[in-house]
Structure formats: C-alpha cells, structure tokens
C-alpha cells in the first residue's frame, strides 16, 4: 500500500485537488442557485477586505519565525497594546511632556543598547564560599540582587552611553529625544494624528525590543519550545494583566475613520448590481468605507515592508540571518542586533494591525482572537513565506465570510472553516502553499 502511494503521489494529489474543488462547488451551490446571488459577491468582497488585516497580522508572525524560529503567541496582545497606545495619544487633548519624554528616552536608550555587548553589564566579582564565610556570602547575594534590579531599570542607559561614547553622539541622542517628546506633546487636538503616530511607533518599538531583551535573548541556546511557551505566558499573563490594569476591560472606540466625510468620502459605497447584471443578481453590494480603508492601508503597509525587506541593507541582513544564523555571524553580521530589529518591526506591524482593526471595529480584549484567526493564514501560506502570509490571510478571510453566509447565526465561519481549509492544505502540502521543503541529512 505504501509503495502504491509513493508511485502515484502526483495523481493522488491531483485527485485530492479535484475533490476539494467539487466540495467547494457543492458547498456554494445553494447560495449561487438562489435569486439573491448578490450576497455571494458581498460576502466575497467583505472576506477579502477582512483578510487584508489578517495578512498583516500573519506577516508579523512570519517575520519573527523567519528571524528566530519562534512562533509568537503574544502577537495578538502586542496588537492590542499598540492599538491602545495609539488610542491614548489620539483621544487625549493635552499630552504630558514628562510622560512623553520618559517614553522617548526609554525608546532611544533601548534602541541604542541593542548595539552594545551584554559584557558591558557583566560583573567579574567572585562569590565567596557560603561554607567559609556565610556573612560575606549573604552580603554578596544582597548586593547582586540590588545590582540586577538596578540594571533592569537603568542598564539600557548604561549600555546606550557606552555605545555613544563621544559628547557629540550623546548630544545627538538627546536631540532625538527632545524631537520625539515635542512631536508627542506639542499642540492639542489639531495635532492628534502626529501625537498618535509618533507615540504608537515609540511604544510599539519599545515593547518589541523589551520582549526580545528580557524574555527571548536569555533563552538563546535553550530548547526552542521554551521560547514558544514564554511568548504564550507573556501574552496571556503579563501583557493581558498590564493591559487590564492600565486601560481596563471596557470596549473602546477608535475614531480614526470618523472624519472621512470631510475628505469627500462616503460612509458606505453602494454598487447597483441590478443595473449592471439585471434582476437575477438580486440587490446592491454595500462596502463599508472603514473596512475598505483598513484593507488599503494594510496592503500599503505590507508593500512597504516588502520593499524594506528586499531593497535595504537591514532587510538583506535580516534575510541572511533568517537563512542561517551561524553563517551570517561568521561573515560579520551582528545576529543579536538583527533579531532585536526583527522584534521591533514585528511589534510595529502588530501595532499597525491593531490600529486598523480597532478603527474598523473596536478595541477590546477580544482583539487577540484576531491573531488566533491569523494562525491558519500563517500555516496555510507557509511559516517562512512572506508572500504566503498575504495569500493565506486573504484566503482565510474569504473562507470565514463564505462560511458565515452558508451557516448564519453560528460560529462556523470563525472557529471551524479556516481550520478545515488549513487541515486539507497541510495534508496535501505539509509545508504550506508557499513554504520551503527542507531536507536535513544526518
């Protein structure tokens, strides 16, 4: 039997594709045969637009997986934090300058400290023997404990100062902090977009760099499964708790698309399908402008990252590191710095997705579930494929809406259908649609 499958793998694969296609046709036949077939087009367009945000979420997960091999289960909570930081700056009339200065200073210091070696903070003091001198050992332990607490808070500034060294560079870093502070706090509601954009960029970058520094970097050399579990604990425990303490559990409305009418854009776009296709089509197609804008901005962000990844020197270094970290380090690339940059970029992508999702729907503790819906998109496209993240996100969004159309009033669309499609694809192609098949020789 095994020999039969091996010899006829190609034909069996084609047969499986045909069966899946027939099942899809049978699945959609009841809707297509109805006189109101406009609902099919309506659900398809809505699904593709929803899938644009899923693709952006999937992209952030793929970036981390390509760089470090870690499947980031905290990505959904990073989305929520990014959206809430944007909300805080966007809806606050007067931003406190000291708060903005602290955020800017920590962001700049954390970014600079990634360029320094961890040896800068290493202590060369030898621990006394507990058997020979218990008192000295106790004093040493207390000093080390206080030292570690001090380094957690101020260590990044020590490393940043070590990187800057010269007074001119220090003055330049202080100038950057001042500019960021003014951009986050200068003016009132008339500059709320500037406040929100700069504040969310600083907050998201600081979050990504902090996660990499204090949770992922200490686990280098440990089993990969440990890092995966750390991201799960970080998201469901630490970030979730801090989010509820800071912003509460109330659903918040992010009004970034509220003033589109002042730009001459309608709230909804109605396409008269009867005039184009006749009475058989059934009715008009309605597109919400908030959903359309979120889709367009998600694609623009995706394209911008793709340009950065393919055309810049940092993107080239990230690609080299994702292929082989040891080889990249052997040619002079600083792998730890590149991994920190990857986490910062992933946090920015998560914040962008959180803002777009919050603007088209709302900001709530249910937003991390969007990342769970994006997991099938990641696996469907391939864990290491950036283009696969886009295709996977669009496919999952389309399948969700079609399933909701066929089974109204149930949760089949969001909880069952994407995983059924994922299972079928992985059975046929275990590496995903665009994933790389790796063969390891021992």
C-alpha positions in Angstrom: 0.0 0.0 0.0 2.9 2.4 0.8 4.5 1.6 -2.5 1.3 2.4 -4.3 1.0 5.8 -2.7 4.6 6.6 -3.4 4.4 5.7 -7.1 1.1 7.5 -7.6 1.6 10.5 -5.4 1.2 13.0 -8.2 -2.0 11.6 -9.5 -3.4 11.2 -5.9 -2.6 14.9 -5.3 -4.4 16.0 -8.4 -7.4 13.8 -7.4 -7.4 15.4 -3.9 -7.5 18.9 -5.5 -10.4 17.9 -7.7 -12.3 16.5 -4.7 -11.7 19.7 -2.8 -12.9 21.8 -5.8 -16.0 19.7 -6.1 -16.8 20.0 -2.4 -16.4 23.8 -2.7 -18.8 23.9 -5.7 -21.3 21.7 -3.8 -20.9 24.0 -0.8 -21.6 27.2 -2.7 -24.3 25.8 -5.0 -27.2 26.5 -2.6 -26.3 30.2 -2.5 -25.5 30.6 -6.1 -28.7 29.0 -7.2 -30.8 31.4 -5.1 -32.2 34.5 -6.8 -30.3 36.8 -4.4 -26.8 35.9 -5.5 -25.5 39.4 -4.7 -24.9 38.1 -1.2 -22.2 35.8 -2.6 -20.4 38.8 -4.1 -21.0 40.8 -0.9 -19.5 38.1 1.3 -16.6 37.5 -1.0 -15.6 41.2 -1.1 -16.0 41.6 2.6 -13.9 38.5 3.2 -11.1 39.7 1.1 -11.1 43.1 2.9 -11.1 41.4 6.3 -8.3 39.1 5.0 -6.1 42.1 4.4 -5.8 42.8 8.1 -5.3 39.0 8.7 -2.4 39.1 6.2 -0.8 42.0 8.1 -1.1 40.0 11.4 0.3 36.9 9.7 3.2 39.0 8.3 4.3 40.0 11.8 4.2 36.3 13.0 6.2 35.2 9.9 8.9 37.9 10.5 9.6 36.6 14.0 9.5 33.0 12.8 11.9 33.7 10.0 14.3 35.6 12.2 14.4 33.4 15.3 12.3 30.3 14.6 9.9 31.3 17.4 6.1 31.1 16.8 5.0 34.2 18.7 1.8 33.5 20.6 1.9 37.0 22.2 1.3 38.7 18.8 -2.4 39.3 19.4 -1.7 41.1 22.7 1.0 43.2 21.0 -1.7 44.2 18.5 -4.0 45.3 21.4 -1.2 47.2 23.2 -0.2 49.1 20.0 -3.9 50.0 19.3 -4.4 51.2 22.9 -1.3 53.3 22.9 -2.5 54.9 19.7 -5.9 55.4 21.2 -4.4 57.1 24.3 -2.4 59.6 22.2 -5.2 60.1 19.7 -8.0 60.9 22.2 -6.0 62.9 24.7 -6.2 66.7 24.2 -3.0 67.6 26.2 -0.2 65.0 26.3 2.0 65.3 29.4 5.5 66.4 28.3 7.3 64.5 31.1 5.4 61.3 30.2 6.3 61.8 26.5 10.0 62.5 27.5 10.2 59.3 29.5 8.7 57.2 26.7 11.1 58.8 24.1 14.1 58.4 26.4 13.5 54.7 27.1 12.8 54.0 23.4 16.0 55.7 22.2 18.1 54.1 25.0 16.6 50.7 24.3 17.4 51.0 20.6 21.0 52.2 21.3 21.6 49.5 23.9 20.9 46.8 21.3 24.2 47.8 19.7 26.2 47.2 22.9 27.5 43.9 24.0 26.0 42.3 27.1 29.5 42.1 28.5 29.3 45.8 29.4 27.0 44.9 32.3 28.8 41.7 33.4 30.2 41.6 36.9 33.6 40.0 37.4 33.3 39.7 41.2 33.7 36.2 42.6 31.1 34.9 45.0 32.6 34.0 48.4 32.1 30.5 49.7 29.0 30.0 51.9 30.8 27.4 54.0 33.8 29.5 54.8 32.1 32.9 55.2 28.3 32.8 55.4 28.1 36.5 56.3 30.1 37.6 53.3 28.0 35.3 51.0 24.8 36.9 52.3 26.1 40.4 51.7 27.3 39.4 48.2 23.9 37.9 47.4 22.0 41.1 48.5 24.4 43.3 46.5 23.9 41.1 43.4 20.1 41.3 43.9 20.1 45.1 44.1 22.5 45.3 41.2 20.2 43.2 39.0 17.2 45.4 39.9 19.2 48.5 39.1 20.4 47.1 35.7 16.8 46.1 34.8 15.8 49.7 35.2 18.9 51.7 34.2 21.0 49.1 32.4 19.9 50.2 29.0 21.0 53.7 29.7 24.5 52.5 30.7 24.7 50.4 27.5 23.5 53.4 25.4 26.1 55.6 27.0 28.8 53.0 26.2 27.7 53.0 22.5 27.6 56.8 22.2 30.9 57.4 24.0 31.6 60.9 22.4 29.9 64.1 23.6 28.7 64.8 20.1 26.9 61.5 19.8 25.4 62.0 23.2 24.1 65.4 22.2 22.6 63.9 19.0 20.8 61.2 21.1 19.5 63.9 23.4 18.3 65.9 20.4 16.4 62.9 19.1 14.7 62.5 22.5 13.7 66.2 22.5 12.3 66.0 19.0 10.2 62.9 19.8 9.0 64.5 23.0 7.8 67.6 21.2 6.2 65.5 18.4 4.2 63.6 21.1 3.2 66.6 23.3 3.3 69.8 21.3 -0.1 71.3 20.5 -3.6 69.9 21.1 -6.3 68.1 19.1 -5.1 69.8 15.9 -2.0 67.6 16.1 -3.6 64.4 17.4 -2.5 62.4 14.4 1.1 63.4 14.9 0.9 62.6 18.6 -0.7 59.2 17.9 1.6 58.1 15.1 4.9 59.1 17.0 3.6 57.8 20.3 2.5 54.4 18.9 5.7 54.0 17.0 7.8 54.6 20.1 5.5 52.4 22.3 5.5 49.5 19.8 9.2 49.7 19.2 9.9 49.8 23.0 7.6 46.8 23.5 9.2 44.7 20.8 12.7 45.5 22.0 11.8 44.8 25.6 10.3 41.4 24.8 13.4 40.5 22.9 15.9 41.7 25.5 14.3 40.3 28.7 12.5 37.2 27.5 13.9 35.9 24.2 17.6 36.7 24.5 18.2 34.9 27.8 16.8 31.7 26.2 19.3 31.7 23.3 20.8 28.2 23.3 17.8 26.7 25.1 15.2 24.4 23.5 13.0 26.3 21.1 9.9 25.1 22.8 10.9 27.1 25.9 10.8 30.3 23.9 7.5 29.5 22.4 6.0 28.9 25.9 7.5 32.1 27.1 5.6 34.1 24.4 2.4 32.3 25.4 2.9 33.1 29.1 3.9 36.7 28.2 0.8 37.3 26.2 -1.9 35.5 28.2 -0.4 36.5 31.6 1.9 39.6 31.7 0.6 41.7 28.8 -3.0 40.8 29.4 -2.8 41.8 33.1 -0.9 45.0 32.4 -3.4 45.9 29.7 -6.4 45.5 32.0 -4.7 47.4 34.8 -3.8 50.3 32.5 -6.8 50.6 30.2 -9.4 48.5 31.9 -11.7 45.9 30.3 -14.2 48.2 28.6 -14.5 48.1 24.8 -13.1 51.3 23.3 -14.0 53.0 20.0 -11.0 54.3 18.0 -12.4 57.1 15.7 -9.7 57.2 13.1 -12.2 56.9 10.3 -14.8 59.2 11.7 -13.8 62.3 9.7 -13.7 60.6 6.3 -16.8 62.6 5.2 -14.7 65.8 5.5 -12.4 64.4 2.8 -15.3 63.8 0.5 -15.6 60.1 1.1 -19.0 58.5 1.9 -19.6 56.2 4.9 -20.6 53.4 2.6 -20.1 52.6 -1.1 -23.2 51.1 -2.8 -22.8 49.3 -6.1 -26.0 49.0 -8.0 -25.7 45.4 -9.1 -29.2 45.3 -10.6 -28.2 48.0 -13.2 -25.1 46.0 -14.2 -26.3 42.4 -14.0 -30.1 42.7 -14.0 -32.7 41.4 -11.6 -31.2 38.0 -11.3 -28.3 39.3 -9.3 -30.7 40.3 -6.5 -29.6 43.5 -4.9 -26.9 46.1 -4.3 -23.4 45.5 -2.9 -22.6 47.6 0.1 -19.0 48.2 1.1 -18.2 50.0 4.4 -15.6 52.7 3.9 -13.9 51.8 7.3 -13.3 48.3 6.1 -12.1 49.4 2.7 -9.7 51.9 4.2 -8.3 49.3 6.6 -7.8 46.9 3.7 -6.0 49.5 1.6 -3.8 50.7 4.4 -2.9 47.1 5.3 -1.8 46.4 1.8 0.2 49.6 1.7 1.9 48.6 4.9 2.6 45.1 3.5 4.1 46.6 0.4 6.2 49.0 2.4 7.6 46.1 4.5 8.3 44.1 1.3 10.3 47.0 -0.1 12.2 47.4 3.1 12.9 43.6 3.3 14.0 43.3 -0.3 15.8 46.6 -1.1 17.5 47.8 2.1 20.8 46.7 3.7 19.0 45.9 7.0 16.4 43.8 5.1 19.3 42.0 3.4 20.9 41.3 6.7 17.5 40.0 8.1 17.2 37.7 5.1 20.7 36.3 5.5 20.1 35.8 9.3 16.8 34.0 8.6 18.5 31.6 6.3 21.4 30.6 8.5 22.3 32.5 11.8 25.7 30.8 12.2 26.8 31.5 8.7 25.5 35.1 8.9 27.5 35.6 12.1 30.6 34.2 10.5 30.6 36.9 7.8 30.4 39.7 10.4 26.6 40.2 10.8 25.5 41.0 14.4 22.8 38.4 14.7 21.6 39.6 18.1 21.1 43.1 16.8 19.2 41.8 13.8 16.9 39.7 16.0 16.2 42.8 18.1 15.3 44.8 14.9 13.1 41.9 13.8 11.1 42.0 17.0 10.8 45.8 16.8 9.5 45.6 13.3 7.1 42.8 14.2 5.8 45.0 17.1 5.3 47.9 14.6 3.4 45.6 12.3 1.3 44.3 15.2 0.5 47.9 16.3 -0.5 48.9 12.7 -2.8 45.9 12.5 -4.3 46.7 15.9 -5.0 50.3 14.9 -6.6 49.3 11.6 -8.7 46.5 13.3 -9.6 48.9 16.1 -10.6 51.6 13.7 -12.8 49.3 11.6 -14.4 47.6 14.6 -13.3 48.4 18.2 -10.5 47.9 20.8 -11.4 45.2 23.3 -9.9 42.2 25.0 -11.3 40.1 22.1 -8.8 41.6 19.7 -6.1 38.9 20.4 -8.5 36.4 18.9 -7.8 38.0 15.6 -4.3 36.7 15.8 -5.7 33.2 16.5 -7.6 33.5 13.3 -4.4 34.6 11.5 -2.5 31.5 12.7 -4.2 29.3 10.0 -3.2 32.0 7.5 0.4 31.7 8.5 0.4 27.9 8.3 -1.6 28.0 5.1 0.8 30.2 3.3 4.0 28.7 4.8 5.8 29.6 8.0 8.7 31.2 6.2 6.9 32.8 3.2 6.1 36.5 3.3 4.0 36.3 0.1 2.3 33.2 1.6 1.2 35.4 4.6 -0.7 37.7 2.2 -2.3 34.9 0.2 -3.1 33.0 3.4 -4.7 36.0 5.0 -6.9 36.7 2.0 -8.0 33.1 1.7 -8.9 32.8 5.4 -10.9 36.0 5.3 -12.7 34.8 2.3 -13.5 31.4 3.7 -14.7 32.9 7.0 -17.2 35.2 5.3 -18.4 32.5 3.0 -18.9 30.1 5.9 -20.9 32.7 7.8 -23.1 33.2 4.7 -23.8 29.5 4.4 -24.3 28.9 8.1 -25.8 32.2 9.5 -26.1 32.6 13.3 -23.3 30.1 14.0 -19.6 30.4 14.7 -18.7 28.1 11.9 -17.1 30.8 9.9 -14.6 32.0 12.5 -14.0 28.8 14.5 -14.3 25.8 12.2 -14.0 26.7 8.5 -10.4 28.2 8.5 -9.0 25.2 10.3 -10.8 22.8 8.0 -9.2 24.5 5.0 -5.8 24.5 6.8 -6.1 20.8 7.5 -6.9 20.0 3.9 -4.0 22.1 2.6 -1.5 20.7 5.1 -2.5 17.1 4.3 -1.6 17.8 0.7 1.3 20.2 1.3 2.7 19.8 4.9 5.0 22.9 4.4 2.1 25.1 3.3 1.3 26.6 -0.1 4.5 28.5 -0.4 6.6 27.1 2.4 10.1 25.7 1.8 10.6 21.9 2.0 13.8 21.4 4.0 15.7 18.1 3.9 18.1 17.5 6.8 20.8 15.0 6.4 22.3 13.3 9.4 
